[in-house]
Amino acid sequence: MARSVTNRHKTIATIAAWVVALVIFFPILYTIITSFKSEQEAIQGFSLIPSGTLESYSEVQSQYNYFKPFMNSVILSLGSTVLALVVAIPAAWSMAFSPTKRTKDVLMWMLSTKMMPAVAVLFPIYLIFRNLGLLDSRIGMTVMLMLINLPIVIWMLYTYFREIPGEILEAARMDGATLWGEIIYVLTPMAVPGIASTMLLNIILAWNEAFWTIRLTTTNAAPLTAFISSFSSPQGLFWAKLSAASTLAIAPILIMGWFSQKQLVRGLTFGAVK
């Protein structure tokens, strides 16, 4: 009897999980379907039957120069991730293994910056970028994406580092390891799953960032998020082309997430079971 009830609960939980997954995935699925329609078909109404035309993809590739914003997205995502790790690993190491009574306050303060509306600081940041000549530049956007995601990166690394026994680092110091040697050759290899999952999450966040990329770039450093917004015009939205551009923008990150899901789950559960 108990086994029957347990099996019934598992079945209900499985069905509920599939329903939630389908609800979440449906907008992506509909976007992909719409991308294979003509503009006329796209605006006619709701339909899950694509015509199979590649007209929108052809126009996005030829007329709108998809390759440049794609490369900008790759450069900005990878560049901001590497830069964030360079800053976050020493910071998380310091707070995890040399904490003070203010460490948790600092962590909460960093996290609170993510709760602030971005539009509240848009004007001063825009002026800073303009005065420094960083508007529509890859360097400026790389630094900006690094800064907005840095609190999350530090928090995640801090959580992972806390699970590593401090005695191992003490043994490394007794063997003559320098400060940077301890971080690079002892701590980092032990926290590879956590660092890898942090990297993946930061790449996803940087790839999907739209608020700052749309407002601080125009052509030279515009990534795919800004590229997608260009399909909105005074004449209206080009739904089929917008869907094609969106599909091309999300495809790389979906593929990366699919192939790295084991590593991501492993990293997110790093230290959960001792």
C-alpha positions in Angstrom: 0.0 0.0 0.0 2.8 2.4 1.0 4.7 1.6 -2.2 1.6 2.2 -4.3 1.1 5.6 -2.7 4.8 6.4 -3.2 4.6 5.5 -6.9 1.4 7.6 -7.3 3.2 10.6 -5.8 6.2 10.1 -8.1 3.9 9.9 -11.1 2.1 13.1 -10.1 5.4 14.8 -9.5 6.7 13.7 -12.9 3.6 14.9 -14.7 3.7 18.2 -12.8 7.4 18.7 -13.7 6.7 18.0 -17.4 3.8 20.5 -17.4 5.9 23.2 -15.8 8.8 22.5 -18.2 6.5 22.7 -21.2 4.9 26.0 -19.9 8.4 27.5 -19.5 9.7 26.2 -22.8 6.6 27.1 -24.9 7.6 30.8 -25.6 10.9 29.5 -26.9 9.2 26.9 -29.0 6.7 29.4 -30.4 9.6 31.8 -31.2 11.4 29.1 -33.1 8.2 28.1 -35.0 7.5 31.8 -35.9 11.0 32.2 -37.2 10.1 29.7 -40.0 7.1 31.8 -41.2 6.9 34.7 -43.5 6.1 38.1 -42.1 2.5 37.9 -43.4 2.0 34.5 -41.8 3.6 35.7 -38.5 1.1 38.5 -38.0 -2.0 36.6 -39.1 -2.5 35.0 -35.7 -1.6 32.2 -33.4 -0.5 29.1 -35.2 1.9 26.2 -34.3 2.3 25.1 -38.0 5.3 26.7 -39.6 5.5 27.2 -43.4 9.1 26.0 -43.4 10.5 29.1 -45.1 14.0 30.3 -44.4 13.3 33.8 -45.7 13.7 35.5 -42.3 17.0 33.7 -41.5 18.3 34.6 -44.9 17.5 38.3 -44.4 18.9 38.3 -40.9 22.1 36.8 -42.2 22.5 38.9 -45.3 20.9 42.3 -44.6 21.4 42.8 -40.9 25.0 41.4 -40.5 24.4 38.8 -37.7 28.0 37.7 -37.5 29.3 41.0 -35.9 26.9 41.1 -33.0 27.4 37.4 -32.5 31.1 37.9 -32.1 30.5 40.8 -29.8 28.4 38.6 -27.6 31.1 35.9 -27.5 33.9 38.5 -26.7 31.9 40.3 -24.1 30.6 37.2 -22.4 33.9 35.4 -22.2 35.9 38.6 -21.5 33.6 39.7 -18.6 33.7 36.2 -17.2 37.5 35.9 -17.2 37.8 39.4 -15.7 35.2 38.6 -13.0 37.0 35.4 -12.0 40.3 37.3 -11.8 38.7 39.7 -9.3 36.3 37.3 -7.5 38.6 34.3 -6.8 41.0 36.3 -4.5 38.0 38.2 -3.0 36.1 35.0 -2.2 39.3 33.3 -0.9 39.8 36.2 1.5 36.3 36.2 2.8 36.1 32.4 3.1 39.4 31.7 4.8 40.2 35.0 6.5 36.8 36.3 7.6 36.2 39.2 9.8 33.1 40.3 11.8 32.1 42.5 8.8 32.5 39.8 6.2 28.8 38.9 6.1 27.8 42.5 6.0 30.1 43.0 3.0 28.5 40.1 1.3 25.0 41.3 1.9 26.0 44.8 0.7 27.3 43.3 -2.5 24.2 41.3 -3.0 22.0 44.3 -2.3 23.5 46.2 -5.3 21.7 43.6 -7.5 18.4 44.7 -6.0 18.8 48.3 -7.1 17.0 49.3 -10.3 19.5 49.7 -13.0 17.7 52.7 -14.4 18.5 54.6 -11.1 22.2 54.7 -12.1 21.8 54.9 -15.8 22.5 58.7 -16.1 25.7 58.8 -14.1 27.1 55.7 -15.7 26.3 57.0 -19.1 28.1 60.2 -18.3 31.1 58.3 -17.0 31.3 56.2 -20.1 30.9 59.2 -22.4 33.7 61.2 -20.6 36.0 58.2 -20.6 35.3 57.5 -24.3 33.9 54.0 -23.5 30.5 54.3 -25.2 30.0 51.6 -27.8 33.3 50.0 -27.0 34.1 46.4 -26.2 36.4 47.3 -23.3 33.7 49.5 -21.7 31.0 46.8 -22.1 33.3 44.0 -20.8 34.0 46.0 -17.7 30.3 46.9 -17.3 29.1 43.3 -17.6 31.8 42.2 -15.2 30.8 44.7 -12.6 27.1 44.0 -12.7 27.6 40.2 -12.3 30.6 40.4 -9.9 28.4 40.2 -6.7 26.8 36.9 -7.8 30.2 35.5 -8.9 31.8 36.3 -5.5 28.8 34.9 -3.6 28.9 31.6 -5.5 32.7 31.2 -5.2 32.5 32.1 -1.5 30.0 29.4 -1.0 32.1 26.8 -2.8 35.3 27.8 -1.0 33.6 27.5 2.4 33.3 23.8 1.7 37.0 23.3 1.3 38.8 22.3 4.5 41.1 25.1 5.7 43.6 22.6 6.9 44.6 21.8 3.3 45.6 25.4 2.8 47.4 25.6 6.1 49.4 22.5 5.1 50.3 24.2 1.8 51.5 27.2 3.7 53.7 25.0 5.9 55.2 23.5 2.8 56.2 27.0 1.7 53.4 27.9 -0.7 53.1 31.6 -1.3 49.8 33.5 -1.2 49.2 33.3 -5.0 50.6 29.8 -5.1 48.0 28.8 -2.5 45.2 30.3 -4.6 46.4 29.1 -8.0 47.8 25.7 -7.3 45.9 24.5 -4.3 42.5 26.2 -4.0 41.6 26.6 -7.6 42.1 22.9 -8.7 40.0 21.8 -5.7 37.2 24.1 -6.6 37.1 23.4 -10.3 33.4 22.2 -10.3 32.3 25.3 -8.5 34.4 27.6 -10.6 33.1 25.9 -13.8 29.5 26.3 -12.8 30.1 29.9 -11.8 31.7 30.6 -15.2 28.7 29.0 -17.0 26.2 31.1 -15.1 28.2 34.3 -15.6 28.4 33.6 -19.4 24.6 33.1 -19.5 23.9 36.3 -17.5 26.4 38.3 -19.7 25.0 36.8 -22.9 21.4 37.7 -21.9 22.1 41.2 -20.5 20.0 43.7 -22.5 19.4 46.8 -20.4 23.0 48.1 -20.5 24.0 46.7 -23.9 21.1 48.5 -25.6 21.9 51.8 -23.8 25.7 51.9 -23.9 26.2 50.5 -27.5 25.1 51.3 -31.0 27.1 49.5 -33.7 30.7 48.7 -32.8 30.2 46.8 -29.6 26.5 45.9 -29.9 25.9 42.2 -28.9 22.9 40.1 -29.9 20.6 41.6 -27.3 21.0 45.0 -28.9 20.8 43.3 -32.4 17.4 41.9 -31.5 16.1 45.3 -30.4 16.9 46.7 -33.8 14.0 44.9 -35.3 11.6 47.3 -33.6 11.0 50.4 -35.7 8.4 53.2 -36.0 6.7 51.0 -38.7 6.2 48.3 -36.1 7.7 44.9 -35.2 8.9 42.5 -37.9 7.8 39.4 -36.0 9.3 36.7 -38.3 12.7 38.4 -38.5 12.6 39.2 -34.8 11.9 35.5 -34.1 14.7 34.4 -36.4 17.1 36.8 -34.8 16.0 35.7 -31.3 16.4 32.0 -32.3 19.9 32.7 -33.6 20.7 34.6 -30.4 19.5 31.9 -27.9 20.7 28.9 -29.9 24.4 29.1 -28.8 23.6 29.5 -25.1 21.0 26.7 -25.3 23.5 24.3 -26.9 26.2 25.2 -24.4 23.8 24.7 -21.5 22.7 21.3 -22.9 26.2 19.9 -23.3 27.4 21.3 -20.0 24.4 20.5 -17.9 26.2 17.8 -16.0 29.0 20.1 -15.1 26.6 22.8 -14.1 24.6 20.5 -11.8 27.8 19.1 -10.4 29.0 22.6 -9.6 25.7 23.9 -8.2 25.6 20.9 -5.8 29.3 21.1 -5.0 29.7 20.6 -1.2 26.1 19.8 -0.7 26.8 16.3 0.6 29.8 15.6 2.8 
